[in-house]
Amino acid sequence: MRHPKGIDLSGKEHLISHSYEHDGKSYDTLRDVSEWQVLGGKCSKCGRVAWVDKKAVLAKVGNQYLLNLGRHLTCTCGNKDGNRVMIGHISRNA
Protein backbone atom coordinates (compact mmCIF):
# COMPACT_ATOMS: atom_id res chain seq x y z
CA MET A 1 0.00 0.00 0.00
CA ARG A 2 1.34 3.39 -0.92
CA HIS A 3 0.46 6.79 0.43
CA PRO A 4 -0.52 9.42 -2.18
CA LYS A 5 2.75 11.25 -1.43
CA GLY A 6 4.73 8.09 -2.26
CA ILE A 7 5.44 6.92 1.31
CA ASP A 8 5.42 3.14 1.67
CA LEU A 9 3.03 2.24 4.50
CA SER A 10 3.45 -1.52 4.35
CA GLY A 11 6.53 -1.71 6.59
CA LYS A 12 9.77 -3.65 6.15
CA GLU A 13 8.20 -7.12 6.21
CA HIS A 14 8.10 -7.40 2.42
CA LEU A 15 11.79 -6.44 2.17
CA ILE A 16 13.13 -9.21 4.43
CA SER A 17 14.27 -12.25 2.45
CA HIS A 18 15.12 -14.36 5.50
CA SER A 19 15.79 -13.88 9.18
CA TYR A 20 17.23 -15.74 12.15
CA GLU A 21 17.45 -15.40 15.91
CA HIS A 22 20.80 -14.22 17.20
CA ASP A 23 22.23 -17.20 19.08
CA GLY A 24 24.60 -15.27 21.33
CA LYS A 25 27.60 -17.42 20.36
CA SER A 26 29.21 -14.66 18.36
CA TYR A 27 29.96 -11.44 20.17
CA ASP A 28 28.48 -9.01 17.66
CA THR A 29 27.66 -5.44 18.61
CA LEU A 30 25.05 -3.11 17.11
CA ARG A 31 27.66 -1.46 14.92
CA ASP A 32 28.64 -4.86 13.50
CA VAL A 33 25.20 -5.25 11.91
CA SER A 34 25.73 -4.62 8.18
CA GLU A 35 23.82 -2.17 6.00
CA TRP A 36 21.91 -4.98 4.26
CA GLN A 37 20.77 -6.43 7.58
CA VAL A 38 17.90 -5.18 9.73
CA LEU A 39 17.53 -5.50 13.47
CA GLY A 40 14.43 -6.88 15.08
CA GLY A 41 13.03 -8.57 18.13
CA LYS A 42 10.94 -11.64 18.87
CA CYS A 43 8.63 -11.77 21.87
CA SER A 44 9.03 -14.83 24.07
CA LYS A 45 5.40 -14.62 25.20
CA CYS A 46 3.33 -14.07 22.05
CA GLY A 47 5.95 -14.82 19.34
CA ARG A 48 5.51 -11.49 17.54
CA VAL A 49 8.43 -10.42 15.35
CA ALA A 50 8.97 -6.70 14.76
CA TRP A 51 11.74 -4.83 12.97
CA VAL A 52 13.29 -1.72 14.50
CA ASP A 53 15.47 1.13 13.29
CA LYS A 54 19.10 0.32 14.11
CA LYS A 55 20.11 3.99 14.32
CA ALA A 56 17.34 4.75 16.83
CA VAL A 57 18.33 1.80 19.02
CA LEU A 58 21.99 2.82 18.80
CA ALA A 59 21.11 6.36 19.90
CA LYS A 60 18.99 5.12 22.82
CA VAL A 61 21.10 2.31 24.32
CA GLY A 62 24.52 2.81 22.71
CA ASN A 63 26.76 0.25 21.04
CA GLN A 64 25.92 -2.90 22.98
CA TYR A 65 26.41 -6.59 22.36
CA LEU A 66 23.41 -8.13 20.63
CA LEU A 67 23.25 -10.72 23.38
CA ASN A 68 22.51 -7.96 25.94
CA LEU A 69 20.09 -6.09 23.71
CA GLY A 70 17.14 -8.42 24.36
CA ARG A 71 16.56 -7.02 27.84
CA HIS A 72 15.90 -3.57 26.34
CA LEU A 73 13.18 -4.85 23.99
CA THR A 74 9.53 -4.47 24.97
CA CYS A 75 6.70 -6.09 23.00
CA THR A 76 3.36 -4.44 22.32
CA CYS A 77 1.76 -7.13 24.52
CA GLY A 78 3.75 -5.70 27.45
CA ASN A 79 6.31 -8.49 27.78
CA LYS A 80 9.85 -7.42 28.70
CA ASP A 81 11.34 -10.78 29.75
CA GLY A 82 13.15 -13.25 27.52
CA ASN A 83 12.80 -11.33 24.26
CA ARG A 84 15.24 -12.37 21.55
CA VAL A 85 17.16 -10.33 18.98
CA MET A 86 16.46 -11.08 15.33
CA ILE A 87 18.68 -10.34 12.34
CA GLY A 88 17.01 -10.07 8.95
CA HIS A 89 18.55 -9.79 5.50
CA ILE A 90 17.06 -7.23 3.12
CA SER A 91 16.04 -8.68 -0.21
CA ARG A 92 18.18 -7.66 -3.16
CA ASN A 93 15.07 -7.44 -5.34
CA ALA A 94 13.46 -4.66 -3.29
C-alpha positions in Angstrom: 0.0 0.0 0.0 1.3 3.4 -0.9 0.5 6.8 0.4 -0.5 9.4 -2.2 2.8 11.2 -1.4 4.7 8.1 -2.3 5.4 6.9 1.3 5.4 3.1 1.7 3.0 2.2 4.5 3.5 -1.5 4.4 6.5 -1.7 6.6 9.8 -3.6 6.1 8.2 -7.1 6.2 8.1 -7.4 2.4 11.8 -6.4 2.2 13.1 -9.2 4.4 14.3 -12.2 2.4 15.1 -14.4 5.5 15.8 -13.9 9.2 17.2 -15.7 12.1 17.4 -15.4 15.9 20.8 -14.2 17.2 22.2 -17.2 19.1 24.6 -15.3 21.3 27.6 -17.4 20.4 29.2 -14.7 18.4 30.0 -11.4 20.2 28.5 -9.0 17.7 27.7 -5.4 18.6 25.1 -3.1 17.1 27.7 -1.5 14.9 28.6 -4.9 13.5 25.2 -5.3 11.9 25.7 -4.6 8.2 23.8 -2.2 6.0 21.9 -5.0 4.3 20.8 -6.4 7.6 17.9 -5.2 9.7 17.5 -5.5 13.5 14.4 -6.9 15.1 13.0 -8.6 18.1 10.9 -11.6 18.9 8.6 -11.8 21.9 9.0 -14.8 24.1 5.4 -14.6 25.2 3.3 -14.1 22.0 5.9 -14.8 19.3 5.5 -11.5 17.5 8.4 -10.4 15.4 9.0 -6.7 14.8 11.7 -4.8 13.0 13.3 -1.7 14.5 15.5 1.1 13.3 19.1 0.3 14.1 20.1 4.0 14.3 17.3 4.8 16.8 18.3 1.8 19.0 22.0 2.8 18.8 21.1 6.4 19.9 19.0 5.1 22.8 21.1 2.3 24.3 24.5 2.8 22.7 26.8 0.3 21.0 25.9 -2.9 23.0 26.4 -6.6 22.4 23.4 -8.1 20.6 23.2 -10.7 23.4 22.5 -8.0 25.9 20.1 -6.1 23.7 17.1 -8.4 24.4 16.6 -7.0 27.8 15.9 -3.6 26.3 13.2 -4.8 24.0 9.5 -4.5 25.0 6.7 -6.1 23.0 3.4 -4.4 22.3 1.8 -7.1 24.5 3.7 -5.7 27.4 6.3 -8.5 27.8 9.9 -7.4 28.7 11.3 -10.8 29.8 13.2 -13.2 27.5 12.8 -11.3 24.3 15.2 -12.4 21.5 17.2 -10.3 19.0 16.5 -11.1 15.3 18.7 -10.3 12.3 17.0 -10.1 8.9 18.6 -9.8 5.5 17.1 -7.2 3.1 16.0 -8.7 -0.2 18.2 -7.7 -3.2 15.1 -7.4 -5.3 13.5 -4.7 -3.3 
